Amino acid sequence: MPIRSICCCIALLVAAGQATAALAPNYQRARELTAVINAVAAAVPKYPIDKVISQGRDRYAVVAGKCTVIARIVALPAKPGLVGPRQFEVALDKPECD
């Protein structure tokens, strides 16, 4: 019986060590907004970012000076069997400047 219990405990520890928890929604959103801001700042370096407006799930309108850029969060496929923060990249539409 003790050997069985020890084996079960070891199996649980090994399984728990391989999984990473997903981020809480507010931290995941912070990662996404940071990525959006960095992408737009690189795309429109002439103007500082003034405003980020949520336009629904995974879509943002970013105002930078005289320019508006639509940014989309594009989810990347997760590796099979792994749990963790959502992997994504930011896709930008062409900046519309006055």
C-alpha angles and dihedrals in degrees: 000000000000091000090052091051092049091050091050092050092050091049091051092049092050092048093047092049093058097053125074120199123246116250120261110259095253092053092045090052090049090053091050094047091048090052091048092049092048092048094049092044089056093045095048105028093159094071133045117236111260103175143009114201123191111226099182134297112353095346127108136176110214121197115204113174107297093349133086120197127187111219125192129195108226114198117225120214115265120236110258114266096009125114122196146103117339111267115221147150131215120245117196129202117221110284114255108215129182 
